[in-house]
């Protein structure tokens, strides 16, 4: 990806399509985890009132949201501009050309 605009659009798209739902999933998973661990809470997870189903759903939601949040970071890392290679610059071990 040589074009700066393409890199920017790819990063913004990844943030909007993966990062924002990932943050929402953190809230969603945290709420289910908290409700499953709260004694006496009225829980209804797809018709089940078992607290372990809420805890499981909360943990799965948290894990998936962390993956969704990691995707924009990976996209940014892959699309960032590459730095110049050090092979173009003479190193310490390479002989210097004679001065004129």
C-alpha positions as CSV (number, residue, x, y, z in Angstrom):
1,X,0.0,0.0,0.0
2,X,1.9,2.9,-1.3
3,X,-0.8,5.5,-1.3
4,X,-1.2,7.5,1.9
5,X,-5.0,7.9,1.4
6,X,-5.5,4.2,1.0
7,X,-3.6,3.5,4.3
8,X,-5.7,6.1,6.1
9,X,-9.0,4.8,4.7
10,X,-8.1,1.2,5.6
11,X,-7.2,2.2,9.1
12,X,-10.4,4.3,9.6
13,X,-12.5,1.5,8.1
14,X,-11.0,-1.0,10.5
15,X,-11.6,1.2,13.5
16,X,-15.2,1.9,12.5
17,X,-16.1,-1.7,11.5
18,X,-14.1,-3.6,14.2
19,X,-12.9,-1.2,16.9
20,X,-16.2,0.4,17.7
21,X,-18.1,-2.9,17.9
22,X,-15.3,-4.3,20.0
23,X,-15.7,-1.5,22.5
24,X,-19.5,-2.2,22.5
25,X,-18.7,-5.8,23.1
26,X,-16.5,-5.0,26.1
27,X,-19.5,-3.2,27.7
28,X,-21.9,-6.0,26.7
29,X,-19.6,-8.8,28.0
30,X,-18.8,-7.0,31.2
31,X,-22.4,-6.4,31.9
32,X,-23.3,-10.1,31.5
33,X,-20.2,-11.1,33.5
34,X,-21.2,-8.7,36.3
35,X,-24.8,-9.9,36.2
36,X,-23.8,-13.6,36.4
37,X,-21.6,-13.0,39.4
38,X,-24.2,-10.9,41.3
39,X,-26.1,-13.0,43.8
40,X,-29.9,-12.7,43.5
41,X,-29.8,-11.1,40.0
42,X,-32.6,-11.9,37.6
43,X,-30.9,-13.5,34.6
44,X,-32.4,-14.4,31.3
45,X,-29.8,-15.5,28.7
46,X,-31.7,-17.0,25.8
47,X,-34.3,-18.4,28.1
48,X,-31.8,-19.8,30.7
49,X,-31.8,-18.3,34.2
50,X,-28.6,-20.1,35.2
51,X,-25.8,-17.7,36.3
52,X,-23.1,-19.8,34.7
53,X,-24.6,-19.1,31.2
54,X,-24.4,-15.4,31.8
55,X,-20.8,-15.7,33.0
56,X,-19.9,-17.8,29.9
57,X,-21.6,-15.4,27.6
58,X,-19.8,-12.5,29.3
59,X,-16.4,-14.1,29.0
60,X,-17.0,-15.1,25.4
61,X,-18.1,-11.5,24.7
62,X,-15.0,-10.1,26.3
63,X,-12.7,-12.4,24.4
64,X,-14.3,-11.7,21.1
65,X,-14.3,-7.9,21.7
66,X,-10.6,-8.0,22.5
67,X,-10.0,-9.7,19.2
68,X,-12.1,-7.1,17.4
69,X,-10.1,-4.3,19.1
70,X,-6.8,-5.9,18.1
71,X,-7.8,-5.9,14.4
72,X,-7.4,-2.1,13.9
73,X,-4.1,-2.3,15.6
74,X,-2.9,-5.0,13.2
75,X,-4.3,-3.1,10.2
76,X,-2.4,0.1,11.3
77,X,0.8,-1.9,11.8
78,X,0.5,-3.6,8.4
79,X,-0.4,-0.3,6.5
80,X,2.0,2.1,8.2
81,X,4.7,3.5,6.0
82,X,7.9,1.6,6.0
83,X,11.1,3.3,7.2
84,X,14.0,3.5,4.9
85,X,16.2,0.5,4.8
86,X,19.6,0.6,6.5
87,X,21.2,-1.3,3.7
88,X,21.3,2.0,1.7
89,X,23.5,3.6,4.3
90,X,27.1,2.4,4.6
91,X,27.7,0.7,7.9
92,X,30.6,0.7,10.2
93,X,32.1,-2.4,8.7
94,X,31.9,-1.2,5.1
95,X,34.8,0.7,3.6
96,X,34.3,4.3,2.8
97,X,35.2,5.7,-0.6
98,X,38.4,7.7,-0.7
99,X,38.0,11.4,-0.2
100,X,38.9,13.6,-3.1
